[in-house]
Amino acid sequence: MKTRKNEAGMILAIDMGNTNIVVGCVDNDRVIFEERLSTDPSKTELEYAIGFKTVLELYNIKPEDIKGSIISSVVPSLVNIIKESVIKTVGVVPMIVGPGIKTGLNILMDQPRQVGSDLIVDAVGAIHEYGAPVIIIDLGTATTISVVDEKANYIGGAILPGIRVSHDSLVSRTAQLPKISLEAPEKSIAKNTVDCMKSGLVYGNAACIDGMIRRLTREAGFGKNGKPEAKVVATGGLASVVIPNCEEKIIEDPELLIKGLKIIYDKNVD
């Protein structure tokens, strides 16, 4: 197959998570769309290619409009499948976020190579959009919290069970608790089982995030001894459920991953 050389213009950005694949198109610095497909290890290259093609068609984007592509993934076994499906769909060979890719991010961790590519992409996007210091919260299968200091160093963070993981574990390990929709009840002091579960899952996660922000801010010294205060940014598929119920000031940016992927792509394009 003949593929076009990566060049400036519209790119296809893909982040593969454990539950969802975030797919987006960026034209220069403008995000055209951001959608989600289900991550399914049993799908073939062709099945993923059909999914990508369908999303592009929904936004009237032709394969020849795509001049480049970039992929980040926390599911190593599916990277080559997604790579080949992108080639089938748009005819360009995608970059893969990983060793050898320039990110511009200084990672001050015990084992930098173990930091998830999604966390790196989030941090790159947040620094570019909001400056440093910044705390990034990504609510997906896991809820991850990343901390970037005032010198734009990635200094660490925390990983919590995601709200759906908590829900599924609660339901599977109890005899009388049903599956519920994830939405905030009217009051945190709930009056029935379903609303009690909603209160715990939504308000409980919101309170946890508020507490972690305060703890991490205090530990990093943000806002004290001459250090600037950190902005807090949230992204991920479940951010819209939890973040509106937080008490701390948090910026929601559902396109943060796509923006970060575009920045990394630009740093590495020929």
N, C-alpha and C positions, 0 to 999 in steps of 0.2 A: 504494500500500500504506500502510495506517495503521500507524505505529510508536509504541510506548510511549515516553513521555518517560523519560530516564535518571533513576533514583532509587536510593536506598540498597537494598541487598539483594544477591542472587546476581548475579555478573557472569561473562561469558564472556571470558576473556583468551587472546589468540592472538599468538604470536611466529613470524613467517615467516622461516626461515633458508634458506640455499642448498640444503640437503639435506632438512631436516625442518621441519615446522610443529608447534610445541609448542602444544597446546590444553589449557586448564585452566579450571576453574570455582572461584570463590572465594565463599563465603558469609560475609559480614562479613570476618573475618580468617582464616577456616579454609579451607584449600585442600581442595576436595572430591576433585579428581582432577587428574592431569597426564599427558597422553598425547601420542604423536607420530604424525603423518601424513606421507607423503612429499610433498615439494615437486615439483610437476610443471607446468612452464609450458604444457603442452598441454591441461591440464584446463580445463573450463568452470566457470562459476559454479555450475551445477546439480551438477556432479560434486563440487566442494568442499562444497557445501551438504549433499549426501548423506553425505559423510564426517563433517561436523560433527554432523548429525542422528543418525548411527549411534553416535557416541561418547556423545552425551547420553543416548540410549536405553539404552546399556550401564550407565549409572549412574542410570537411572530419573529423569532430569531432563527435565521438560516445557518446551517453548519458553516458555510463559507464566511459568515460574519465573525466567527470566532477565530482570533489570531493566536491564541495561546491558552494554556490551561495549567492549573496547579492543584495538587491534592495534598491534604494532610489526613492522617488516619491514626486511630488508636486500635485498629483491628489489622494487625500485620498480615494475617492470612488472606485478606481480601484486597490488599493493595494492588497486586498484579492484575486481578480480575477487573477492578475499577479502572486501572490504567488502560487495559486493552479495550474496555467498553467505551472509554473516552475517545480512543483512536478510531473505533468503529463509528462513533457518533459524529465527531467533528473533524477528524483527520489531522489532529495535531498530537504530538507526544507530550504528555503533561509532565511538569516538574513534580517531584515528590519531596515534601518537607522532611528533612532528615539530615544525617551526616553529610557534610559537604555543601549544604545549602546555607547561603549567607542570610542571617536574620537581623544582624545589628544589635542583638540582645546579649548582654553579659549576664550569664547565669551563675549565681553564687550559691550553688547547691553542692552537697557531698558528692553526688553522682549526676552531673549535668545531663548525661546522655539518657538518663531514666525519666527526665521531665517529658510529659506527654506533648506531642506536637500541637494538640489543640490549645494547651496552656501557653505554649510559646507564641502561637498565632494570636491568641487573645491579648497577650501582653504587648506584642508588637502593635496591634491595632489600637489598644488603649493608650499607649504612650503617644502614638501619632495623633490621635483624636483629642486626647484630654490632658496630655502632659504627664509629668511625674512630680511627686509620688502618686501612685494610683493603686487601688485595691480592686481586683477584678473577680466577680462572682459569676460562675457559669453553671446554670441549673439544668442538668441533663440526667443521664442515668445515674451519675454521681454528681453531687454538688461540690464543685471545686472552688477554692478561694486562693487567689494568687496575689502576692504583694510585691510591688515594684517601688524601690526607694527613690529618694529625691535626685539621685545620680543616674536614674533609669536602669539600675541593676535589678534583676529578678532575684529576690532574696529568700523566697520560700512561700509557704502557704499551708493550706489544710485541705483534706478530702473528707467529705461526709456522705453518708448514704443519700441518694437522690429521693425525691418525694415519691416517685412511682415505685422505687425499690422498697421504700418503707411501707407503702400501701400494700404491695404484693406480699411482702413478708408477713405483715400483720394479718392479712386475710388467709394466707396459706397455713399459718400456725395457730389459728384460733377456730373454734367450731361454729361460733355464732356471729362472727363479724362479716358482713357482706362486702362485695366489691362496690365501690362508690365512685361518683364523678369527682374530679378534683376542682373544687371551687370553695370559696370562703362562705361559711354560714353567716347568718345575720349577727349572731353574738358568739363570743368565745366561750361563755357559759351556756353550753348547749342543753337542750331538753329531750333529745332522742338519740338513739345509737348512731344513726347516720350522721347527724350534725355534730355529735361528739367526735366522730372520726374525722370529719372535715375540719373541725376546730383544731384537733391535735396535729393533723397533717399540714394544714395551711398556716394557721396562726403559730403552731409549734415551730415549723420551719422558719417562719418570718422572725420569730423571737430568737431562734438559734442564730440566724444570720446577723440580726442586730447585735447580739452578744458577742459574736465572733469579730464583727467590725470593731467594736469598742476594745476588745481584748488585743487584737492585732495592732490597732492604732496606738494603744498604750505601750505595747511591747516595742514597736518600731520607733516610738517617740515622735510620731507625726504631730505637728502643731505645738511642739515644745522645744525649748532650748535652741531657738532659731530655725528649727526645721519647719518647712511649710506643711500645711494640712493636706491630707491626701483626698483626692476625689475617689468616689466609689462608683463603679460601673458594673451593671449586671447584664448578662446575655443568656442565651439558651432557651430551649423550647418551653420550659416551665417558669421562666422569669415573670411572665405576665400574670401568672397565678399567685405567686408568692410575694414579689417585690412591692406591689401596691399596698400590702398589709404590713410592711416594715415601717418602723418608726425612724430609722436613720435616713439621711438624705442619700438616695441612690439613683443614679442615672440609668435608665433602661436603654440599651442599644442592641436590638435583635440582629443587626447586621454586622456586629463587631468582628466575627470570624471571617466573614467575606472581605471586609475592609483589610484585616490583617493579612489575609492570603494575597490580596492584590499588592500590598506594600512589599511583601517578601518576594513576590513574582518580579516586581520592578527592580529589586535589588540584584536579581540573578539573571535577568533577561539578557540575551546576547545583543 
